[in-house]
């Protein structure tokens, strides 16, 4: 099965696009804004760089992300994702930022995966929706300070 859309989440960050972009585009900074992130390691620099992330809720699951593309004009990043709890599954996460006013930024996350079974897709959708909502809350809290 090919890669297809799992979910798309859109939220608002109450900060200028430049502040949001500064955090999200910094490949080694997820512990700053990802809730419950307990581990981040980075290898390399630029396109093709790899990072490993783990979350406290499931610390034995390692999520490997490879920086696939960056579009500075669109304020967008695409990551290729593999998880050791989902062997053989191809996944991608892409975010897009759009300035909606001087101090508001629309943030859209797109999750895509090759996971084929309905339960697996539903479970991944639930996890992604919760995770992306957590990113929105965390970024709003961090950038309000």
N, C-alpha and C positions, 0 to 999 in steps of 0.2 A: 504494500500500500504506500502511496506517495504521502507527502507532507500536506496537511490541510489545516484549516483554521480550527482552533479549539475554542478560543474566546477573544473578545476585544473589550478592553476596559478603558473608559475615559473618566478622568477626574480633573479637579482644579487644584492648582497650587497657588496660594496667595502670595506670590513673589514674582518679580520680573523674570522673564525668560532667561536672561544671562545668569542669574543666580541659580536657577534650576539646572540649566545646562552645565554650569561649572561642576556641580555635584555628580549628575548622572553620566556625564561624558568622561569623568576621571575613573579610568578602568580599575584602579586599585583601591577605590574609596567606598565600597559597598557597606562596610561596617559602620560608616558614618550615618547612613540613611536607610539601610535595610533592617527592619525590626527583627530581632532574635538572631541576627547573623553573628555567629561565634567564631568563624574562621574565614579568612581570605588570604590566598596566596596568589601571586602573579608571576608569570614567566613571560619574558619578552616585552616588546614595546610596539605599539601600533597594530595595524591589521595583522591578524594571525596570532596575536598575543593570547595567552591562555590564563585563566584564573580558576581557582577551585574555591567553592563556597560551601559552608555547612551552616545549618540552623540548629539552635538549641532544642527545638521540639523533636528533632530527629537527627542527632549529631553523628550517627553512623552512615548517613546518606551523603555522599559527596556529589556535588553538582559541578560539572566541568563546563566552563563557558569559553568559547573562542570568539574573539572579536572578528566578526565577519565583514562588516562595513560600517562606515561613518559618513553621514551626509551633513556637513556643517551648515549648508544653506537651509536645509529642512529641519535642522536640530533633531537628527534621527541617528539611532545606533541599532544595528542588528547583530545578535549573538547566536551562534550555533551552540546547542546545549546537549550534553549527554549526562545521564544520571546513572550511578552504579546500581540503583534499584530498578532501572528500566533498561536492561541490556538490549542492544540492537535497535533501540528506538531513536529516531532522528527528531530533534525538536529545535525550534527557533523562537527567540523572543525579540521583538522589535519595539522600540518606543519612538514616538514622535512628539515634539513639543510645538505648541502654537501660542503666540502671545495674543491674549484676548483683550487685555487692557494694559495700562502702564504697569500695574502691580498684580496681574493675574496671568497665569500660564495654564493652558489646557494641556494635559498629559494623556496620551493614548498609548496603551500597551497592547500589542498583538501577540498572541501565543499560537504557534503552529506545531503540529507533531504528526508523526507517522503511526502513533499508537492506534491500533485497529479495532480493538473490542470496545463495545459501547460502555461497559462499566469503567474500563480504564480511561476512556475519553471523558466520561462524566466526573470521575475522581480527579483527573488532571485539571479539568475546567474549574471545579470547586477550589482546588488548591491555588490555581493561578488567580482566580477572582479574589480570593482572600489575600493572597500575597500582594497583588497590585493595589488593592484597597489599603493594605498596610503601608505600602510605599507612599501613597498619597497622604495618609495621616502623618507618617513620620516626617516627610518632607515639609509639610505645613508646620509641624511643631518645630522642626530644626530651623527653618527659615523665618519663623516668627520671632526668634530670639534676638 
